[in-house]
Amino acid sequence: MAAVAPATRWRLLLLLLSSVGLGAVGAPQSPNIVLLLMDDMGWGDLGVYGEPSRETPNLDRMAAEGTLFPNFYSANPLCSPSRAALLTGRLPIRNGFYTTNAHARNAYTPQEIVGGIPRSEHLLPELLKEAGYISKIVGKWHLGHRPQFHPLKHGFDEWFGSPNCHFGPYDNRARPNIPVYRDWEMVGRFYEEFPINLKTGESNLTQIYLQEALDFIKRQQAQQHPFFLYWAIDATHAPVYASKAFLGTSQRGRYGDAVREIDDSVGKILDLLRGLSIGENTFVFFTSDNGAALISAPRQGGSNGPFLCGKQTTFEGGMREPAIAWWPGHIPAAQVSHQLGSIMDLFTTSLSLAGLEPPSDRTIDGLDLLPTLLQGRLVDRPIFYYRGNTLMAVTLGQYKAHFWTWTNSWEEFRQGVDFCPGQNVSGVTTHTQEEHTQLPLIFHLGRDPGERYPLSFASAEYLDALGRVTPVVRQHQEALVPGQPQLNVCNQAVMNWAPPGCDKLGKCLTPPESVPEKCSWPH
Amino acid sequence: MAAVAPATRWRLLLLLLSSVGLGAVGAPQSPNIVLLLMDDMGWGDLGVYGEPSRETPNLDRMAAEGTLFPNFYSANPLCSPSRAALLTGRLPIRNGFYTTNAHARNAYTPQEIVGGIPRSEHLLPELLKEAGYISKIVGKWHLGHRPQFHPLKHGFDEWFGSPNCHFGPYDNRARPNIPVYRDWEMVGRFYEEFPINLKTGESNLTQIYLQEALDFIKRQQAQQHPFFLYWAIDATHAPVYASKAFLGTSQRGRYGDAVREIDDSVGKILDLLRGLSIGENTFVFFTSDNGAALISAPRQGGSNGPFLCGKQTTFEGGMREPAIAWWPGHIPAAQVSHQLGSIMDLFTTSLSLAGLEPPSDRTIDGLDLLPTLLQGRLVDRPIFYYRGNTLMAVTLGQYKAHFWTWTNSWEEFRQGVDFCPGQNVSGVTTHTQEEHTQLPLIFHLGRDPGERYPLSFASAEYLDALGRVTPVVRQHQEALVPGQPQLNVCNQAVMNWAPPGCDKLGKCLTPPESVPEKCSWPH
């Protein structure tokens, strides 16, 4: 993980560039950083990734002007751990975003969760401060909603959005509606001041989030601040929504309407950067938090293209993500990089862009992608797939080894909860937890991206792949120091009853008695 | 089917263009036509269609310079009928390329087939002669190998290739090896003069086919003839092969090696057209004869992207094809057309390019795509999916109605013949022939390209879709005059024992006694 050299080199490069006049009048020393993080959007949802309706002209153009990663991964098949990994550069097993309540369970931050991002974790915006960045999060935080977890306590300077998913509407008695914050205080709740019409799918939230992004960019540009914008919007997470102008416009139904509005918004963000002449001084990265939620398909869920299963699983459909890097004048246009990339790389890469080193007192899983993006260099590195504290699989080069296979329980499956609709690979998409730690199932993802044909245990190729995977996994496991699990305890009393600012709005609700209990994570 | 107007208009346009000087020195009056027809290549095999390894830079560039069709269909999920449909502009049920030996069976032209393309059918090269075109077929003919079916008796002026698939090697006793022809006579046999190493996958056939194409183009250009090149190569049909320079170079294994060599060859063909300055006078279309053969995956079969099942089936994976139209200076660059297209359209479109009308004494199923390609016009038209003489399904707009579902028999399936590996949609991918003619299964292909979620029979959407599909199907069936079925009778005596020219090579074999029998088509 050669983070030191490229970061230093990059800073030198910047100094050189500005000395030869490329640094425009008052341009910040370090490039702005815009991370566009989608919610439950799948690898197969963009035209440039082969979605047949091809309704993402702006994202496709972004790819044509930048670098497309076909082998880019989330750090977890579920939202909160994935986002915690992005902002810390560390696997959820390290930063505490996992549960030990049962074996191999996905966990996240519903509003009854007690835990959240530990104070000991260094978040990206916190570190970017050292280089003078102003940071804003627009959209879903999802790293804990109790006061100590507030994003402005973890380095962000501004926030517009919600701490949890936009589920609801709730009755504000058994369960409060999710609040929407501006900075420190709530400014309303979903389904109240921020309506989402579940019947029609209409909501103008993406337009609001877009405006927040455009305003922030303009303000920072006017003040000549380097900025970090984390645009974590959620229109493609069920219940999916779109504003009136986009509803009914997609060939793909409501989910497609949401994608079209997002695509349009990304276009407007890039247009603004171009219009302000800061495109060449702004690094933009587009990706998603986990695979498409096939349980919500087809009307409320996206596409994972040719990959197996979706969100909640550690098959490729659950964790392989669309990913586009854009930085005109620096990242060459129309490139495809087969670097195995991780959402955690956005942490290290952003620090490198800012001329900073990642923290040296802890393990950082993210790589600096700049050598890949700027010089086409490829680094051999593993991708780890976890559920809870269980290492389910690892990918190294073209080989993916599954140590455990599981989709969900027979009980859930029989009730209609299906993470792999229409797909069934015997011995692979299992409904019981199957251990393969001694003799992992190994797939060659180049020949078999859909994980349908495990290599024969007797083949030379299997033995060779196993021989390469085994020491990498052993080294990972031996060195691993798991963080304190944050997602074990739930309590109805910690829900969003009375967020800061509720009094000004007359929106404070009375919490029930505090009863801590083990959270139940069924899959 | 407004074929008259565009064809006339096009001719006028050409006259106008040449009168203002765009017709270069001695340029032919009508554009050259190059049809690049792949064998068993799937929709998902090209980078531009989302194949994760993205190893088709030349085809991707062709798409960037032309029009990509995401909704383009074969006329049959199997090779011979599909090719007969391309060259006649007519459904196999009309041109005779089907069987009635059993219900809903795929049939083709193995070397024991007695039938072939009927004399009464007008093939594209035959018609193009009227406009002065010289035509060559390079590669697989597959419309019958007995003397009366020879391509040079059906309008082609030149042939280099084989009448049947490159299966083998055979012992030349029970079964002869397939001959390779140059024009009227054989010049050798596969696995003899034209080796394919089944163990290594090495064969230089694609290089030979490429050279044939380049030579033909140069010769016709030198003689100022408008030409039609039908480049029907077969490296992606099992047994897949590649030449030494490409073997082992793909991330996708041997199948990918074959694709890379084809991609490279397409690049060389387009480069030659550009180099000879006839790119703007040459219409090039790339497509495939049917979906990827998933029975041969992963080592010898391709990818159908997000679609259901593959070759042999009437699900999208069996019949939706990659399709790119290229004609610089005429077809605008980087377009995507959602016109429902058919391989049969290449017949009508080619005639239109040549300023010819399709035959008026018979039903032609192909549309003229020029209004779509040149003016972006969309035409509402059905796509029919047949197995044998059974109408299995129809697509109209976004709706696909299945009247019959079947993959293959339980017996075959239990023996390991699987057309939908890893896929299983309850009640859809059936192993018994299920009739739905009264109440078809209907899918919305925009929301559900993978055919996983049949519309509810009770929904208003279902009733509306059914109401639109029903009259179209009724009209089709009422007007249908099936051709004489050509694929019912087999006979060992008609195999390629003694093709013309065998005597000169000392390669004539003695046929066995003539015993006509019903061909057996298991699925």
Contacts between the chains, C-beta under 8 A, distances in Angstrom:
chain1	res1	chain2	res2	distance
A	44	B	50	6.8
A	44	B	306	5.8
A	47	B	336	7.4
A	48	B	50	7.9
A	49	B	50	4.9
A	50	B	44	6.7
A	50	B	48	7.9
A	50	B	49	4.8
A	50	B	50	2.0
A	50	B	51	7.6
A	50	B	305	5.6
A	50	B	306	7.3
A	51	B	50	7.6
A	52	B	70	4.4
A	52	B	71	7.0
A	52	B	305	7.9
A	52	B	306	7.3
A	52	B	445	7.8
A	52	B	449	5.2
A	53	B	70	7.4
A	53	B	338	7.6
A	53	B	446	5.8
A	54	B	68	8.0
A	54	B	70	6.1
A	54	B	336	4.8
A	54	B	338	8.0
A	68	B	54	8.0
A	70	B	52	4.4
A	70	B	53	7.4
A	70	B	54	6.1
A	71	B	52	7.0
A	250	B	446	7.5
A	251	B	338	7.5
A	251	B	398	6.5
A	251	B	446	3.7
A	252	B	446	5.1
A	252	B	447	5.5
A	253	B	444	7.4
A	253	B	446	6.8
A	253	B	447	4.1
A	255	B	447	7.4
A	256	B	446	7.2
A	256	B	447	7.5
A	297	B	448	7.7
A	297	B	452	7.6
A	297	B	453	7.4
A	298	B	444	7.6
A	298	B	447	4.3
A	298	B	448	4.3
A	298	B	452	7.3
A	298	B	453	5.2
A	299	B	447	6.6
A	303	B	306	6.0
A	303	B	449	7.7
A	305	B	50	5.6
A	305	B	52	7.9
A	305	B	305	6.7
A	305	B	306	5.5
A	306	B	44	5.8
A	306	B	50	7.3
A	306	B	52	7.4
A	306	B	303	5.9
A	306	B	305	5.5
A	306	B	306	6.2
A	308	B	422	7.2
A	336	B	47	7.5
A	336	B	54	4.8
A	338	B	53	7.5
A	338	B	54	8.0
A	338	B	251	7.5
A	398	B	251	6.5
A	421	B	452	5.4
A	421	B	453	7.8
A	422	B	308	7.2
A	422	B	423	5.9
A	422	B	424	6.8
A	422	B	425	4.5
A	422	B	450	6.1
A	422	B	451	8.0
A	422	B	452	3.9
A	423	B	422	5.9
A	423	B	423	6.0
A	423	B	424	7.3
A	424	B	422	6.8
A	424	B	423	7.3
A	424	B	424	4.3
A	425	B	422	4.5
A	444	B	253	7.4
A	444	B	298	7.6
A	445	B	52	7.9
A	446	B	53	5.8
A	446	B	250	7.6
A	446	B	251	3.7
A	446	B	252	5.1
A	446	B	253	6.8
A	446	B	256	7.3
A	447	B	251	8.0
A	447	B	252	5.4
A	447	B	253	4.1
A	447	B	255	7.4
A	447	B	256	7.4
A	447	B	298	4.3
A	447	B	299	6.6
A	448	B	297	7.7
A	448	B	298	4.3
A	449	B	52	5.2
A	449	B	303	7.7
A	450	B	422	6.1
A	451	B	422	8.0
A	452	B	297	7.6
A	452	B	298	7.3
A	452	B	421	5.4
A	452	B	422	3.9
A	453	B	297	7.4
A	453	B	298	5.2
A	453	B	421	7.8
